[in-house]
């Protein structure tokens, strides 16, 4: 099965998404509810377009040999530096809530393909426990990413995660501005540094903060004890006019200075994009929107097909740029 076949199959099952040949935000536009961007902008396309403007420099004078895309992140040994993005509810893609089934399928694929699955605590009480059960069942590398509920709620979630095999725990800060949930009676809110420190202190796992878009916030996250940060503007879903993640990545890398792992999210769609991000200083990438397409197309098998496609694209790009392992990747491989 090819990913094109998976994508065509997804069109029969998925809602509010056209399963476009290129997931660049143009098909879904600024439609929310749905997988699109916040009006009046199109942050998904802004993110995607920024990566397309970055070139790769070929290096044809390099030793021949096999390419190894393996790495270690937060103690987990991976086959490629990839995390799937968390989705709190699949109702934006389906007429029925299939969030538990989706999380189970992606976690199954993560165990097989060697990437980290990130799943949310969602909007129903079953979402987080369901993800934890699937994670243990498949013995997969996974990271629960928690919404910015009041700290007392998050602390109860962290207590459960501490007892699990999760490789880390994350808090997504930028979803505090996700307007689609305001009418559902959910109490989200931004966090002060002291509130974030309280959450970090409660976690026995590596602690990740998602939603960092400035050097200032990156430094603050590290000062709060973050072991990792995710450079993300929530796929353009929270602030029209926000810059692309590729644009802010270099200044965030410089500000962090190796004090925390850096994962970049937003518009990355190919193995070549993964190489660009790593050459610009990221430790790994996060990809979200294509994963529901893959799952709706063929379940866990569809996700496996998609991830293997990414891995092979990364292998080919690394080979042509002279890199035989991830540590060979350097800034000179990109033309910005």
C-alpha positions in Angstrom: 0.0 0.0 0.0 1.3 3.5 -0.9 0.5 6.7 0.9 -1.4 7.9 -2.1 -3.7 4.9 -1.8 -4.0 5.6 1.9 -4.9 9.2 1.2 -7.5 8.2 -1.4 -9.1 5.8 1.1 -9.2 8.5 3.7 -11.4 10.7 1.6 -14.3 8.1 2.1 -14.1 8.4 5.9 -12.8 11.8 6.9 -14.8 15.0 7.4 -13.8 18.7 7.1 -10.6 17.6 5.4 -10.0 17.0 1.7 -7.0 14.7 2.2 -5.1 16.9 -0.2 -2.1 15.6 -2.2 0.0 18.3 -0.4 -1.2 19.1 3.2 -0.4 22.8 2.9 -3.5 24.4 4.5 -5.0 25.6 1.3 -7.7 22.9 1.1 -9.1 23.6 4.6 -8.3 27.3 4.6 -9.4 29.2 7.7 -12.3 26.9 8.7 -12.7 26.4 12.4 -14.4 24.2 13.6 -12.3 21.9 11.4 -8.6 21.3 10.8 -8.0 24.7 9.3 -6.5 27.9 10.5 -7.9 30.8 12.5 -9.5 33.5 10.3 -8.7 35.8 8.7 -5.2 34.3 8.2 -4.0 30.9 7.1 -1.2 30.0 9.5 -1.1 26.4 8.3 0.0 27.7 4.9 2.3 30.2 6.4 4.1 27.4 8.2 4.3 25.1 5.1 5.4 27.9 2.8 8.3 28.8 5.1 9.8 25.4 4.9 9.5 25.4 1.1 11.6 28.5 0.9 14.5 26.8 2.5 16.8 24.9 0.2 19.1 21.9 0.7 22.7 21.9 -0.4 23.9 18.7 -2.1 27.3 17.3 -1.1 28.5 14.7 -3.7 31.9 14.3 -2.1 31.1 12.1 0.9 32.0 8.5 1.9 29.5 6.0 0.6 27.5 4.0 3.1 24.1 3.3 4.6 22.2 6.1 6.2 21.1 5.7 9.8 18.2 7.9 10.9 18.1 6.5 14.5 18.4 8.6 17.6 17.6 8.8 21.3 15.2 11.4 22.7 14.2 11.6 26.4 15.7 8.1 26.9 13.6 6.5 24.1 15.5 4.9 21.2 13.9 6.0 17.9 14.2 5.0 14.3 13.7 8.6 13.2 13.5 12.0 15.1 9.7 12.3 14.8 6.8 12.9 17.2 3.2 12.8 16.1 1.2 15.8 17.2 -1.5 15.5 19.8 -5.1 15.9 18.9 -7.5 16.4 21.8 -10.7 15.4 19.8 -11.2 13.8 16.4 -14.7 15.4 16.1 -13.2 17.9 13.8 -12.4 15.1 11.4 -15.4 12.7 12.0 -19.1 12.9 12.7 -18.5 10.6 15.7 -15.8 10.9 18.4 -13.2 8.3 17.4 -10.4 9.9 19.5 -9.7 6.7 21.5 -9.5 4.6 18.4 -7.3 7.1 16.7 -4.9 7.3 19.6 -4.7 3.5 19.8 -3.9 3.2 16.1 -1.2 5.9 16.1 0.4 4.4 19.3 0.4 1.0 17.7 2.2 2.4 14.7 4.7 4.3 17.0 5.7 1.0 18.6 6.3 -0.6 15.2 7.9 2.4 13.4 10.0 3.8 16.2 8.7 7.3 16.6 7.1 9.1 19.7 3.4 9.4 19.7 2.0 12.5 21.5 -1.6 12.2 22.6 -3.7 14.7 24.5 -5.9 14.7 27.6 -8.8 15.8 25.3 -12.2 17.1 26.2 -13.6 13.9 27.7 -12.5 12.1 30.8 -11.8 8.9 28.8 -9.1 10.4 26.5 -6.1 10.4 28.8 -6.7 7.0 30.5 -7.4 5.5 27.1 -4.1 6.7 25.7 -2.2 5.5 28.7 -3.8 2.0 28.3 -2.8 1.9 24.6 0.7 3.1 25.4 1.2 0.3 27.9 -0.4 -2.3 25.7 1.9 -1.7 22.7 4.9 -0.7 24.9 5.3 2.4 22.7 7.3 5.5 23.2 4.6 8.1 24.0 4.2 11.5 25.6 0.8 12.7 27.0 0.4 16.4 26.2 -1.9 18.2 28.6 -4.1 21.1 27.9 -3.7 24.3 30.1 -6.5 23.4 32.5 -6.2 24.8 36.0 -3.1 23.5 37.8 -5.1 21.3 40.2 -6.5 19.4 37.2 -3.2 19.1 35.5 -1.5 17.9 38.7 -4.0 15.0 39.0 -3.1 14.0 35.4 0.6 14.2 36.1 0.2 12.0 39.1 -1.3 9.3 36.8 1.4 9.8 34.2 4.2 9.5 36.8 3.0 5.9 37.4 3.1 5.1 33.7 5.8 4.2 31.2 5.5 7.6 29.4 8.9 8.9 28.2 7.9 12.4 29.2 5.0 14.7 29.9 4.1 17.9 28.2 1.9 20.9 28.8 0.6 22.8 25.7 0.5 26.5 26.6 -0.7 27.9 23.3 -4.1 26.0 23.3 -5.2 28.5 26.0 -6.2 30.6 23.0 -8.0 27.9 21.0 -11.4 29.6 20.7 -13.2 26.5 19.4 -13.4 25.2 23.0 -14.7 28.3 24.7 -18.3 27.4 24.0 -17.9 23.9 25.5 -17.5 25.0 29.1 -13.9 24.1 29.3 -11.7 26.2 31.6 -8.4 26.8 29.8 -6.0 29.6 30.7 -2.5 30.9 30.2 0.2 30.0 32.8 2.6 32.1 34.8 6.2 31.0 35.2 5.4 30.1 38.8 2.5 27.9 37.7 4.6 26.2 35.2 7.3 25.6 37.8 4.7 23.9 40.0 3.8 21.5 37.2 7.4 20.8 36.4 8.2 20.0 40.1 5.3 17.5 40.2 6.6 15.5 37.2 8.9 12.6 37.6 9.3 12.5 33.9 11.1 14.8 31.5 9.0 17.9 31.1 8.1 19.5 27.8 6.4 22.9 27.1 4.6 23.2 23.8 3.7 26.5 22.1 7.0 28.4 22.2 7.4 31.0 19.5 9.9 33.5 20.9 13.4 33.5 22.4 12.0 35.1 25.5 9.5 32.4 26.1 12.1 29.7 25.3 14.4 31.1 28.0 11.5 31.3 30.4 10.5 27.7 29.8 14.1 26.6 30.4 14.2 28.6 33.6 11.0 26.8 34.7 12.8 23.5 34.4 11.7 22.4 30.9 13.7 19.5 29.5 12.2 20.1 26.1 10.3 22.8 24.2 8.1 22.5 21.2 8.3 25.4 18.8 4.7 25.7 17.7 2.0 28.2 16.8 -0.7 25.4 17.1 -0.8 25.0 13.3 -2.0 28.6 12.9 -5.1 27.9 14.9 -4.7 30.4 17.7 -3.2 33.7 16.4 -3.6 35.1 12.9 -0.4 36.8 11.8 1.9 34.8 13.8 5.2 34.1 12.1 6.1 30.6 10.7 7.8 28.2 13.0 10.7 27.9 10.6 11.3 31.7 10.8 11.6 31.7 14.6 13.5 28.4 15.0 17.0 29.9 14.7 16.6 32.5 17.3 15.1 30.0 19.7 17.9 27.5 19.1 20.4 30.3 19.9 18.5 31.4 23.1 18.2 27.8 24.5 21.9 27.1 23.8 21.5 23.3 24.2 19.9 23.6 27.7 16.8 21.7 26.5 15.7 19.6 23.6 14.1 21.5 20.8 11.2 20.0 18.8 9.7 22.1 15.9 6.1 21.7 14.8 4.2 23.4 12.0 4.1 22.7 8.2 6.7 20.0 8.0 5.5 17.5 5.5 8.5 15.5 4.1 11.8 13.9 5.0 13.5 16.8 3.3 11.7 19.1 5.7 12.9 17.0 8.6 16.5 17.4 7.4 16.0 21.2 7.1 14.8 21.4 10.7 17.6 19.4 12.1 20.2 21.4 10.1 18.7 24.5 11.7 19.2 23.2 15.2 16.1 21.2 16.1 16.6 17.9 17.8 13.4 16.4 16.4 10.2 17.4 14.5 6.5 17.1 15.3 3.9 16.5 12.5 0.2 16.5 13.1 -2.4 17.0 10.3 -1.3 14.2 8.0 -1.6 11.6 10.8 -5.5 11.7 10.9 -5.5 11.3 7.1 -3.2 8.3 7.4 -5.4 6.7 10.2 -8.7 7.4 8.5 -7.2 5.9 5.3 -6.0 2.6 6.7 -5.8 2.7 10.5 -2.5 1.8 12.1 -1.3 0.4 8.8 -1.9 3.7 7.1 0.1 5.5 9.8 2.9 3.0 9.3 2.9 3.6 5.6 3.1 7.4 6.1 5.9 7.2 8.7 7.9 4.9 6.5 7.5 7.3 3.6 8.9 10.1 5.8 11.8 7.9 6.9 12.8 7.0 3.3 12.6 10.6 2.2 14.9 11.5 5.1 17.3 8.8 4.2 17.5 10.0 0.6 17.8 13.6 1.6 20.6 12.9 4.1 22.5 10.8 1.5 22.5 13.5 -1.1 23.6 16.1 1.5 26.5 14.0 2.7 25.1 12.9 6.0 25.2 9.2 7.0 23.9 9.6 10.5 22.0 12.4 12.2 25.0 13.8 14.0 26.5 14.5 10.5 23.8 17.0 9.8 25.1 20.6 10.0 23.9 24.1 9.3 25.8 24.2 6.0 23.4 21.7 4.5 20.6 24.4 4.3 20.3 27.5 2.2 18.0 29.9 4.0 
